Amino acid sequence: MLTPNAHAAPKPSPSREIFIQGLTRQGKVFRPSDWAERLAGAMSCFRPGGARLGPGAHIGYSPYCVPTTLDGVKCVVVNEALREIEPMAWDFVMNFARDNDLQVAEACLLPDAPRA
């Protein structure tokens, strides 16, 4: 069982991220359709400062593992900082991608340009 690291962690760097794409290496769409939200939900307790339990706690994704859609494809963006903070959590998401034959790309998600 994975346990969240309760120690304060550095803020995730946006420059080193792994994109787990909802496409198999054969190009087929991965199912179920909510796989990205499920995976990110399982990783939600891995966050700076550890899990937030008790009064005022709310459900939210970890900044280290975020579901998104890019060009119509469901993805999970995994910040490489997770590897240092909680190696077992990193292995879990990477093994999920490998076991399901999902496409994985290393990139960085750039912030949106300021609107004028």
N, C-alpha and C positions, 0 to 999 in steps of 0.2 A: 504494500500500500504506500502511496506517495504521501509525504507529509510536508507541509509548507515550511520554508525556512523563516523563522520568526525574526531574524536579524534584519536590521535596516539594510536595504540594498541600494546601490546607485541607481539613478534614474536611467531607464533604457536609452541607449544611443540609437538614433534613427538610421545610422549609417551602415549597420551590419544586420541584415535581416534575411531570413529564409522564408520563401513563399512556397507553401504546400498548396498545390493547385488541385482542384477537383476534377482532374482529368488523369486517366491512367496513361501509362506510357504508350498504349495502343491508341490513345486519343478518345476513349470512351468516357462519357460523363459518369463520375462517381456517384453512387447512391448509398444511403438515402439523401434526399435533397437538403436536409438540415445537418449534414455531417460536420460542417465547419462550426456551426453554433454549438453542437454537442462537444466537439473536441475542445474548443475554446472554453466552454462551460466547465469541463473537467479540469481545466488548468486555471480557473478563475481565482483560486486561493493563492497562487504564486504571484505576489505583488510586492512592491516596496513596502516594508513594514510588516509583511506577513498578512495572514488572513484577518479580516476585520469582522470580529464576532461580537455580539452583544448589542446593547441599545444603539440605535442609529445606524446599524449595519444595513447595507443594501446590496442587492445583486448587481454585479458588474464584471466585465471581463478584465483579466490581467493585462497590463500594458505590455507584457512579454509575449502574449499569445492572443491575437485579435482576429476575429473573422471579418472578411470583407468580400466584395465582389469586384473583380477587375476584368474589364472587357467581357462582361457577361459570364465569367467563370468564378464559381465560389472558390475562395482561397482562405488559408489561415496564414497570417504573417507572424512569424516567430522571431523575436529579437534574440540575437546571439548571446546577449547578456545572461539569458536563462541558463546557458551551459555552465557558466561560472557560479551562478547563484544556487541552482539546484540541478546537478547533473542527472539525477534520476528522472526529473520532469523533462529535461531536454531529450534524454534517451527515449522516453515514452512517446513524445510527438514525432521524433525522427523514425522510431520503429513503426509507428502507426502509418507513416507515409510509405515506408519500405514494404511493410506487410501487405498494404493495399495497392502496391505498384503505382503510387501517385507520382506525378511529375513534381520535382522540387527545383527551385531556382534560387540562387543567391543574388540579392539585389538590395536596393535601398528605396524606401518610399519617401519621395520628396514632398515637402510641404507645398500646399497650394500657393500660387503667387498672390500677393496682396491685390485686392480689387481696388480699382481707382474710383 
